[in-house]
Amino acid sequence: MKKGFCILLSSALLLTGTVPTWAKEERLLLEPHEYRGIVGTTNFYKDDVLQSSDAEIYLKDGYVMLPLRTFFTSINPDAQIYWNSVDQQAGILLGESSVFLYVKENKIVVNREEQPVVGKMEVKNGRLFIPLRNWLTILNQCGYQLTDADLHWDSTKQEVTVTVRENQIIFEENLKTPVISGEGQAPVYAVALTDTYSGIQNLGDGYFLGIDDTEGYYKYAYDILDSNGKVKSHFAPGEIFRMEYLGEGMFCVYTERWEQEYVMDENGQKQFDVAYDSIGDFHEGLACVSDEKDDQKVEGYVDAKGTLQIPLQFADGGYFSEERAVVRDLETRKCGVIDKKGNYVVEPKYKSCKSFQDGMALVQTEQGYGYINKQGEEVIAPQYVWASEFYDGIAYVQEENDTVWLINTKGEKVRKIADQSGESYDSCADCLRISQSVMLPSGKADSVNRYYDKNGEVSMEQGKLLFRLSEGLCSVLDEKTQKYGFVDKTGEMVISPMFHEARDFKDGYAVVQVQDQWGVVKNPLFQK
């Protein structure tokens, strides 16, 4: 076995064969607790259960003064409290959260950030008291949920009530989860298994990079392979530093570390020197190039011979799709769309703009997200808080009331998908993920993800599977054989589990490993 794996592949291989866990789906639950204290007494309750306290609650300057130890230990019995009587400083560890109280300076620091203080803390009868309203700030920073409305003072009863909601992540089983089934079929190899290489990288378009790291770092040998396993170009150990595929049969060669030198074709024939700071991928015959002018980045486009076809005049340049490319104007910093002559077909007036797919592009204005056609007409007016690109004629959009809809290319609502708000939204062709960040009472930050397909909510496991699909298939580990195979979106085994590593499919092919050998398999869904 060749020593180690190529550095170029190491980060990618860490993700190989990540297996969806067929378990449950996450939910965020806010569990409320009521804390109640009576002024002039030591009576302090949590959910009507009397808590241990030897410090009397009192009023000062219009604020209810609660004892630190009583409140913290009722919130979390495992809270660790430290008190420096000389400097009158207290430190509290509440799970992974830290709270520091400086009485003399009247300063509160939570999780290393100083917080605003209401009223004054003080030490009385050997106990540290804090004005009640400061508990709102402290607890919110420690993963609990409460607002001003959760603090209630009853002057008649001389009683204060605080409602604190604890963030909890729970799991439910009321949604269908995928089950791995079937045996699958034998793989069909495009590149037969071989121990010639330390690893193989799928470049796309039916090209592969075979890498031999036997000679060590900086001395890798490279082969460009086609989809039949034929070596199109060979570089001896240390001949080049690295190589990138630029698309459309073009390759960028680095002869020194991270410095692009020249562009060649699949046969190793040099096409042109890279005369710019960087060059991007080729799409529809053009590649975006970047340089520096007057201390700012400018971008334009070259053809497959390296000839500048569109001058360097944009702040950013996207790739061409359907004869159009999204660019950011150098002066206004707004996004517009150009044709292959560099002329604006959509004036630069958008905050953001995606590339065209099926004749439409997602755009953003001050009014929200919408869609334009290739003529620049707003076929669906910008109005959404968030929106995805179109997939097979449908897109996910979120309205101001947080409702998420499935719409068609006419902007008509096809189906309500969700009523849930989130901090981030991600979509792929098969699924929508709504994520909500949350601080748990332990002080640990976490996130809750909920998944939806075109028909509504699906289980966490189904959603993870859908997000991991590449060209309709996903690699999974078979528990019985402890080898990887490929399943479809339903969990049906399509390619039998026989691999020690299995990469994602790209342009009809996936790189696999069996013991010390690497090869490339074809996607059977593309063969039908």
C-alpha positions as CSV (number, residue, x, y, z in Angstrom):
1,M,0.0,0.0,0.0
2,K,1.3,3.4,-0.9
3,K,2.1,5.6,2.1
4,G,-0.6,8.1,3.0
5,F,-3.2,9.8,0.9
6,C,-2.6,12.8,-1.4
7,I,-3.0,16.1,0.4
8,L,-5.3,17.2,-2.4
9,L,-7.7,14.5,-1.5
10,S,-7.4,14.3,2.2
11,S,-10.1,16.9,3.1
12,A,-12.5,15.4,0.7
13,L,-12.0,11.9,1.9
14,L,-12.9,12.8,5.4
15,L,-16.5,13.1,4.3
16,T,-16.5,9.8,2.3
17,G,-19.3,7.5,3.1
18,T,-21.0,9.6,5.8
19,V,-23.9,7.5,6.8
20,P,-27.4,8.8,7.5
21,T,-28.5,7.5,10.9
22,W,-32.0,6.1,10.6
23,A,-33.3,7.6,13.9
24,K,-35.6,10.5,14.7
25,E,-36.2,14.2,13.9
26,E,-35.3,17.2,16.0
27,R,-37.6,19.6,17.6
28,L,-37.0,22.7,19.7
29,L,-39.1,22.7,22.9
30,L,-39.3,25.7,25.2
31,E,-40.1,24.2,28.7
32,P,-41.4,27.0,31.0
33,H,-40.6,27.2,34.7
34,E,-42.1,29.7,37.1
35,Y,-40.0,31.2,39.9
36,R,-41.8,33.1,42.6
37,G,-40.4,35.1,45.5
38,I,-42.1,37.0,48.4
39,V,-40.5,40.2,49.6
40,G,-39.8,40.3,53.4
41,T,-39.4,36.5,53.6
42,T,-37.0,33.8,52.5
43,N,-39.7,32.1,50.6
44,F,-38.6,31.4,47.0
45,Y,-40.4,28.8,44.8
46,K,-39.7,27.0,41.6
47,D,-42.9,25.7,40.1
48,D,-44.5,26.1,43.5
49,V,-41.8,23.9,45.2
50,L,-40.1,25.8,48.0
51,Q,-36.4,26.2,47.4
52,S,-33.7,26.2,50.1
53,S,-32.8,29.8,51.1
54,D,-31.5,31.6,54.2
55,A,-31.5,35.1,52.7
56,E,-34.5,37.4,52.9
57,I,-35.8,39.0,49.7
58,Y,-36.2,42.8,49.9
59,L,-36.8,46.0,48.0
60,K,-34.2,48.6,47.3
61,D,-34.7,51.8,45.1
62,G,-37.7,50.2,43.6
63,Y,-36.0,47.0,42.6
64,V,-36.6,43.5,44.0
65,M,-33.3,42.2,45.3
66,L,-32.9,38.4,45.0
67,P,-30.0,36.4,46.5
68,L,-27.5,35.1,44.0
69,R,-27.0,31.6,45.4
70,T,-30.8,30.9,45.8
71,F,-31.6,31.9,42.3
72,F,-28.7,30.2,40.5
73,T,-29.1,26.9,42.3
74,S,-32.8,26.8,41.7
75,I,-32.1,27.4,38.0
76,N,-29.4,24.7,37.9
77,P,-28.6,22.6,41.0
78,D,-25.2,21.9,39.5
79,A,-24.3,25.5,39.2
80,Q,-20.8,26.2,40.6
81,I,-20.6,29.4,42.6
82,Y,-17.3,31.1,43.8
83,W,-17.2,34.1,46.1
84,N,-14.3,36.4,46.9
85,S,-15.3,38.3,50.0
86,V,-12.3,40.6,50.0
87,D,-12.7,41.9,46.5
88,Q,-16.5,41.3,46.5
89,Q,-16.4,39.4,43.3
90,A,-18.5,36.3,42.4
91,G,-17.9,33.7,39.6
92,I,-20.6,31.3,38.5
93,L,-20.2,28.3,36.1
94,L,-23.6,27.4,34.7
95,G,-23.0,24.5,32.4
96,E,-20.6,25.9,29.7
97,S,-21.6,29.5,30.5
98,S,-19.7,31.8,32.8
99,V,-21.0,34.7,34.9
100,F,-18.8,37.2,36.7
101,L,-20.2,39.8,39.1
102,Y,-18.1,42.7,40.3
103,V,-19.9,44.3,43.2
104,K,-17.6,47.3,43.8
105,E,-17.6,48.2,40.1
106,N,-21.3,47.2,39.7
107,K,-20.3,45.2,36.6
108,I,-21.7,42.0,35.1
109,V,-19.8,39.9,32.6
110,V,-21.5,36.9,30.9
111,N,-19.6,34.6,28.6
112,R,-16.8,37.2,28.5
113,E,-19.0,40.0,27.4
114,E,-19.9,42.9,29.7
115,Q,-23.7,43.4,30.1
116,P,-25.7,46.5,31.0
117,V,-26.6,46.7,34.7
118,V,-29.9,47.9,36.2
119,G,-29.8,49.2,39.7
120,K,-26.9,48.3,42.1
121,M,-25.7,44.9,43.4
122,E,-24.9,44.8,47.1
123,V,-23.7,42.4,49.8
124,K,-26.1,42.1,52.8
125,N,-25.6,39.9,55.8
126,G,-22.9,38.0,53.9
127,R,-25.1,37.3,50.9
128,L,-24.8,38.8,47.4
129,F,-28.1,40.3,46.1
130,I,-28.8,41.3,42.5
131,P,-31.7,43.5,41.2
132,L,-34.2,41.2,39.6
133,R,-34.2,42.8,36.2
134,N,-30.6,41.9,35.7
135,W,-31.5,38.2,35.8
136,L,-33.3,38.7,32.4
137,T,-30.0,39.7,30.8
138,I,-27.9,37.1,32.6
139,L,-30.2,34.1,31.8
140,N,-30.8,35.1,28.1
141,Q,-27.0,35.0,27.6
142,C,-26.9,31.6,29.2
143,G,-29.3,29.9,26.9
144,Y,-32.7,30.6,28.6
145,Q,-35.6,32.5,27.2
146,L,-37.4,35.4,28.9
147,T,-38.6,38.9,28.2
148,D,-39.8,41.9,30.2
149,A,-43.3,40.4,30.0
150,D,-42.1,37.4,31.9
151,L,-41.3,39.6,35.0
152,H,-44.4,40.3,37.0
153,W,-44.7,42.3,40.3
154,D,-47.7,42.1,42.5
155,S,-47.5,45.1,44.8
156,T,-50.5,43.9,46.9
157,K,-49.0,40.5,47.7
158,Q,-45.4,41.9,47.6
159,E,-44.7,39.0,45.3
160,V,-42.5,38.8,42.2
161,T,-43.0,36.1,39.5
162,V,-40.5,35.2,36.8
163,T,-41.2,32.8,33.9
164,V,-38.1,31.3,32.5
165,R,-38.2,29.0,29.4
166,E,-35.5,26.4,29.0
167,N,-34.4,25.5,25.4
168,Q,-34.5,21.8,24.9
169,I,-34.0,19.7,21.8
170,I,-36.3,16.8,21.7
171,F,-36.8,14.0,19.2
172,E,-39.9,12.6,17.7
173,E,-40.8,9.6,15.6
174,N,-44.0,10.7,13.9
175,L,-42.5,11.0,10.4
176,K,-41.5,8.2,8.1
177,T,-37.8,7.4,7.9
178,P,-36.0,5.7,5.1
179,V,-35.0,2.0,5.5
180,I,-32.1,0.5,3.6
181,S,-33.4,-2.4,1.6
182,G,-32.4,-4.6,-1.3
183,E,-29.0,-6.0,-2.3
184,G,-28.2,-3.7,-5.3
185,Q,-26.4,-4.6,-8.4
186,A,-22.7,-5.1,-9.2
187,P,-20.9,-1.9,-10.1
188,V,-20.0,-1.1,-13.7
189,Y,-16.4,0.3,-13.8
190,A,-15.4,3.2,-16.1
191,V,-11.9,3.0,-14.7
192,A,-10.9,-0.4,-13.4
193,L,-9.6,-0.8,-9.9
194,T,-5.9,-0.2,-9.7
195,D,-3.1,0.2,-7.1
196,T,-1.2,2.5,-9.5
197,Y,-2.4,5.6,-7.6
198,S,-2.6,6.8,-4.0
199,G,-6.0,8.3,-4.9
200,I,-8.2,9.4,-7.8
201,Q,-10.0,12.7,-8.0
202,N,-13.2,13.1,-10.1
203,L,-12.6,16.3,-12.1
204,G,-15.9,16.3,-13.9
205,D,-16.9,16.0,-17.6
206,G,-15.5,12.4,-17.6
207,Y,-12.0,13.4,-16.6
208,F,-10.1,12.0,-13.6
209,L,-6.8,12.9,-11.9
210,G,-4.7,9.9,-10.8
211,I,-2.3,10.9,-8.1
212,D,0.8,9.0,-7.0
213,D,2.4,10.4,-3.7
214,T,5.1,7.7,-3.4
215,E,7.9,10.3,-3.7
216,G,6.4,12.5,-1.0
217,Y,5.0,16.0,-0.8
218,Y,6.0,18.4,-3.6
219,K,6.9,15.4,-5.7
220,Y,3.5,14.0,-6.7
221,A,3.0,12.3,-10.1
222,Y,-0.2,13.1,-12.0
223,D,-2.1,11.3,-14.7
224,I,-5.2,12.8,-16.5
225,L,-7.5,9.9,-17.3
226,D,-10.6,9.8,-19.4
227,S,-13.8,7.8,-18.7
228,N,-12.2,4.7,-20.3
229,G,-9.2,4.8,-18.0
230,K,-6.9,6.0,-20.8
231,V,-4.0,8.2,-19.7
232,K,-4.4,11.5,-21.7
233,S,-1.5,13.3,-20.0
234,H,1.3,12.3,-17.6
235,F,3.4,14.4,-15.2
236,A,6.4,12.8,-13.6
237,P,7.0,13.2,-9.8
238,G,7.7,16.9,-9.0
239,E,7.3,18.1,-12.6
240,I,4.4,20.3,-11.5
241,F,3.1,21.5,-8.1
242,R,-0.6,20.8,-8.8
243,M,-3.3,21.0,-11.4
244,E,-6.9,22.2,-11.5
245,Y,-9.6,21.4,-14.0
246,L,-11.2,24.4,-15.6
247,G,-14.0,22.7,-17.4
248,E,-14.6,22.1,-21.1
249,G,-11.4,20.0,-21.5
250,M,-9.1,22.7,-20.2
251,F,-6.6,22.4,-17.3
252,C,-4.6,25.0,-15.3
253,V,-1.1,23.9,-14.3
254,Y,0.7,25.3,-11.2
255,T,4.5,24.9,-11.5
256,E,5.1,26.7,-8.2
257,R,3.0,26.7,-5.0
258,W,-0.4,28.3,-5.7
259,E,0.8,30.3,-8.7
260,Q,-1.1,29.6,-11.9
261,E,1.2,29.3,-14.8
262,Y,-0.5,28.1,-17.9
263,V,-3.6,26.4,-19.4
264,M,-3.4,23.2,-21.4
265,D,-5.8,20.8,-23.1
266,E,-6.4,17.2,-22.1
267,N,-3.4,16.0,-24.1
268,G,-1.0,18.3,-22.3
269,Q,-0.8,20.8,-25.1
270,K,-0.2,24.3,-23.8
271,Q,-2.9,26.7,-24.9
272,F,-1.8,29.9,-23.2
273,D,0.0,31.4,-20.3
274,V,-2.0,32.8,-17.4
275,A,-1.4,36.5,-17.6
276,Y,-3.7,37.3,-14.7
277,D,-3.8,36.9,-11.0
278,S,-6.3,34.1,-11.4
279,I,-8.5,32.3,-13.9
280,G,-11.9,30.7,-13.3
281,D,-13.7,27.8,-14.9
282,F,-14.7,27.8,-18.5
283,H,-18.4,27.9,-19.3
284,E,-19.8,28.2,-22.8
285,G,-16.3,29.0,-24.1
286,L,-15.4,31.8,-21.7
287,A,-13.6,31.9,-18.3
288,C,-13.6,34.8,-15.9
289,V,-10.1,36.2,-15.1
290,S,-9.1,38.5,-12.3
291,D,-6.4,41.1,-11.9
292,E,-5.6,44.2,-9.8
293,K,-6.0,47.7,-11.1
294,D,-5.6,50.9,-9.0
295,D,-5.5,48.8,-5.8
296,Q,-8.8,47.0,-6.5
297,K,-9.8,43.7,-8.1
298,V,-11.2,43.8,-11.6
299,E,-12.5,41.0,-13.7
300,G,-13.2,40.2,-17.3
301,Y,-13.4,37.1,-19.6
302,V,-11.0,35.2,-21.9
303,D,-11.7,32.5,-24.5
304,A,-10.1,29.1,-24.8
305,K,-7.0,30.7,-26.5
306,G,-6.5,33.1,-23.6
307,T,-7.7,36.1,-25.7
308,L,-9.4,38.7,-23.7
309,Q,-13.0,38.9,-25.1
310,I,-14.6,41.0,-22.4
311,P,-12.3,43.7,-20.8
312,L,-11.5,43.7,-17.1
313,Q,-14.2,46.1,-15.9
314,F,-16.3,44.3,-13.3
315,A,-15.9,44.0,-9.5
316,D,-17.0,40.3,-9.8
317,G,-17.8,38.1,-12.7
318,G,-19.9,34.9,-12.6
319,Y,-19.8,32.1,-15.1
320,F,-21.8,32.1,-18.3
321,S,-25.1,30.1,-18.4
322,E,-27.6,30.3,-21.2
323,E,-25.5,33.0,-22.9
324,R,-25.7,35.2,-19.8
325,A,-23.3,36.0,-16.9
326,V,-24.0,37.8,-13.7
327,V,-21.5,40.5,-12.9
328,R,-21.1,43.1,-10.1
329,D,-20.6,46.7,-11.4
330,L,-17.3,48.2,-10.4
331,E,-18.8,51.6,-9.4
332,T,-22.3,50.9,-8.1
333,R,-21.4,47.5,-6.6
334,K,-24.8,46.3,-7.9
335,C,-25.4,43.1,-9.8
336,G,-26.5,43.0,-13.5
337,V,-26.4,40.5,-16.4
338,I,-24.2,40.7,-19.5
339,D,-24.2,38.9,-22.8
340,K,-21.1,37.4,-24.4
341,K,-20.1,40.7,-25.9
342,G,-19.9,42.2,-22.4
343,N,-23.0,44.4,-22.9
344,Y,-25.6,44.7,-20.1
345,V,-28.8,43.0,-21.0
346,V,-30.0,43.6,-17.4
347,E,-28.7,46.8,-15.8
348,P,-26.8,46.5,-12.6
349,K,-29.5,47.3,-10.0
350,Y,-29.8,44.2,-7.9
351,K,-28.3,43.5,-4.4
352,S,-27.6,39.9,-5.6
353,C,-28.4,37.8,-8.6
354,K,-27.9,34.0,-9.3
355,S,-27.0,32.5,-12.6
356,F,-29.8,31.6,-15.1
357,Q,-31.4,28.2,-15.0
358,D,-34.2,27.3,-17.4
359,G,-34.5,30.8,-18.5
360,M,-34.9,32.4,-15.0
361,A,-32.6,33.9,-12.4
362,L,-33.1,34.6,-8.7
363,V,-32.6,38.3,-7.8
364,Q,-32.7,40.4,-4.7
365,T,-33.8,44.0,-4.2
366,E,-34.7,46.1,-1.2
367,Q,-38.2,44.7,-1.5
368,G,-37.0,41.1,-1.3
369,Y,-36.3,38.2,-3.6
370,G,-37.9,37.6,-7.0
371,Y,-37.1,36.2,-10.5
372,I,-36.2,37.7,-13.9
373,N,-36.1,36.2,-17.4
374,K,-33.2,36.5,-19.9
375,Q,-34.6,39.8,-21.1
376,G,-34.4,41.3,-17.6
377,E,-38.1,41.3,-17.1
378,E,-39.3,40.7,-13.5
379,V,-41.5,37.7,-14.2
380,I,-42.0,37.2,-10.4
381,A,-41.7,40.5,-8.6
382,P,-39.2,40.7,-5.7
383,Q,-41.3,40.2,-2.6
384,Y,-40.0,37.3,-0.6
385,V,-38.0,37.2,2.5
386,W,-36.1,34.3,1.1
387,A,-36.3,32.2,-2.0
388,S,-34.5,29.3,-3.6
389,E,-33.6,28.8,-7.3
390,F,-36.0,26.9,-9.5
391,Y,-35.6,23.1,-9.6
392,D,-37.6,21.4,-12.4
393,G,-40.1,24.3,-12.6
394,I,-40.6,24.8,-8.8
395,A,-39.0,26.9,-6.1
396,Y,-39.3,27.4,-2.3
397,V,-40.2,30.9,-1.2
398,Q,-40.7,32.4,2.3
399,E,-43.2,35.2,2.9
400,E,-43.0,37.9,5.6
401,N,-45.3,35.9,7.9
402,D,-42.7,33.1,7.8
403,T,-44.9,30.8,5.7
404,V,-42.9,28.8,3.1
405,W,-44.6,28.0,-0.2
406,L,-43.8,26.0,-3.3
407,I,-44.4,28.1,-6.4
408,N,-44.2,27.5,-10.1
409,T,-42.5,29.6,-12.8
410,K,-45.6,31.8,-13.0
411,G,-45.3,32.7,-9.3
412,E,-48.5,30.7,-8.5
413,K,-48.6,29.0,-5.2
414,V,-48.5,25.2,-5.6
415,R,-48.5,24.1,-2.0
416,K,-47.9,25.3,1.5
417,I,-44.7,23.7,2.9
418,A,-44.1,25.1,6.3
419,D,-45.1,27.8,8.9
420,Q,-41.7,27.7,10.6
421,S,-39.2,30.6,10.8
422,G,-35.5,30.0,10.8
423,E,-32.2,31.7,10.9
424,S,-31.0,30.0,7.7
425,Y,-32.6,28.3,4.7
426,D,-30.8,25.9,2.4
427,S,-32.3,24.0,-0.6
428,C,-31.3,21.4,-3.1
429,A,-33.2,19.8,-5.9
430,D,-34.9,17.4,-3.6
431,C,-35.2,19.1,-0.2
432,L,-35.4,22.3,1.9
433,R,-33.7,22.7,5.2
434,I,-34.7,25.3,7.8
435,S,-32.2,25.8,10.6
436,Q,-32.6,27.5,13.9
437,S,-29.6,28.3,16.1
438,V,-30.2,27.8,19.8
439,M,-28.3,28.3,23.0
440,L,-29.0,25.5,25.5
441,P,-29.2,26.0,29.2
442,S,-25.9,24.0,29.4
443,G,-24.3,27.0,27.6
444,K,-23.7,24.9,24.5
445,A,-24.7,26.4,21.2
446,D,-26.6,24.0,18.9
447,S,-28.9,24.1,15.9
448,V,-32.2,22.5,15.1
449,N,-32.8,21.5,11.5
450,R,-36.2,20.6,10.0
451,Y,-36.5,19.2,6.5
452,Y,-39.2,19.4,3.8
453,D,-39.6,18.0,0.3
454,K,-42.1,19.0,-2.3
455,N,-45.0,17.5,-0.4
456,G,-44.2,18.8,3.1
457,E,-42.1,17.9,6.1
458,V,-40.0,14.8,6.1
459,S,-37.9,13.2,8.9
460,M,-34.5,14.4,9.8
461,E,-33.0,11.2,8.4
462,Q,-34.9,11.4,5.1
463,G,-33.8,15.1,4.8
464,K,-30.2,14.3,5.4
465,L,-30.3,11.5,2.8
466,L,-31.9,13.9,0.3
467,F,-29.3,16.5,0.9
468,R,-26.5,14.0,0.4
469,L,-27.8,12.7,-2.9
470,S,-25.5,13.2,-5.8
471,E,-27.2,12.5,-9.1
472,G,-29.9,10.5,-7.4
473,L,-27.6,8.3,-5.2
474,C,-26.0,8.4,-1.8
475,S,-23.2,6.3,-0.3
476,V,-24.1,4.4,2.9
477,L,-22.3,1.9,5.1
478,D,-23.8,-1.6,5.2
479,E,-23.8,-2.7,8.9
480,K,-23.5,-6.4,8.0
481,T,-20.5,-6.2,5.6
482,Q,-19.1,-2.9,6.9
483,K,-18.6,-1.8,3.3
484,Y,-20.1,1.1,1.4
485,G,-22.8,0.9,-1.3
486,F,-25.1,3.4,-3.0
487,V,-28.8,3.8,-2.3
488,D,-31.5,6.0,-3.9
489,K,-33.7,8.5,-2.2
490,T,-36.0,5.8,-0.8
491,G,-33.1,3.8,0.8
492,E,-33.2,1.1,-1.9
493,M,-29.7,-0.3,-2.5
494,V,-28.7,0.4,-6.1
495,I,-25.0,-0.5,-6.1
496,S,-24.1,-3.4,-3.8
497,P,-22.0,-2.6,-0.8
498,M,-18.4,-3.6,-1.6
499,F,-16.3,-0.5,-1.2
500,H,-14.0,0.7,1.6
501,E,-14.5,4.3,0.4
502,A,-17.2,5.7,-1.9
503,R,-17.3,9.3,-3.1
504,D,-20.2,11.3,-4.5
505,F,-21.3,11.1,-8.1
506,K,-20.3,13.8,-10.5
507,D,-21.2,13.9,-14.2
508,G,-22.2,10.2,-14.1
509,Y,-19.2,8.8,-12.2
510,A,-18.0,8.2,-8.7
511,V,-14.5,7.4,-7.3
512,V,-14.4,4.2,-5.1
513,Q,-11.8,2.3,-3.2
514,V,-11.5,-1.4,-2.5
515,Q,-8.6,-2.2,-0.1
516,D,-5.5,-0.6,-1.7
517,Q,-7.1,-0.1,-5.1
518,W,-8.9,2.9,-6.6
519,G,-11.3,3.0,-9.4
520,V,-14.3,4.8,-10.9
521,V,-17.9,3.4,-11.2
522,K,-20.7,4.5,-13.5
523,N,-24.0,5.8,-12.3
524,P,-26.5,3.1,-13.2
525,L,-29.4,5.7,-13.1
526,F,-27.7,7.4,-16.1
527,Q,-27.4,4.2,-18.0
528,K,-31.2,3.6,-18.2
